[in-house]
């Protein structure tokens, strides 16, 4: 896809400080060499964020590449698509991002005086990227998915506990939100399992 190139790489390679666009892999959200967010929702050169203060975002890009090498691009792409509903729901329910969102928002060059932050802002995308990739990693694991879908209550309980360990919420979910989480986790695991094992799903 066509996107804005890392400004630091452009200077190094061409000596020019003018913005440049390049054809790049859709899965490359971070320039790990120059520590810049160059990926999703960067629609203008000034929206590229310096990630030096949030090294876990840079590590998440490397983690994603390793996942694609380990499980294969097709499987990881399927996981990425399957978790979209769960990911949106978690973001809506305010999972903990430590102080990453605040750090990145402080670096935004152009700040609009909005009451609520733009949910498609690059700094919000970058702030949640480590958790997003961790979620992909969790559902990519066949062992974890089978535990979630198991008839063994103890195995399910342990798998859910692992989920909450990786995705702590600022407050416990109650009522319909709690039901939503458990059913969506199971449905997502079943969807990924069906994509990973189409013969079993068809049977």
Secondary structure, DSSP 8 states (H G I E B T S, - for coil): -EEE--HHHHHHHH---S--EEE--TT--EETTTTEE-STT--SGGG-EE-TT-HHHHHHHHHHHHHHHHH-HHHHHHHHHHTHHHHHHHHHTTB--TTHHHHHHTT-SS----SS--TT-HHHHHHHHHHHHHHHHHHH-HHHHHHHT-S-HHHHHHHHHHHHHHS-BSS---HHHHHHHHHHHHHHHHHHHHHH-HHHHH-
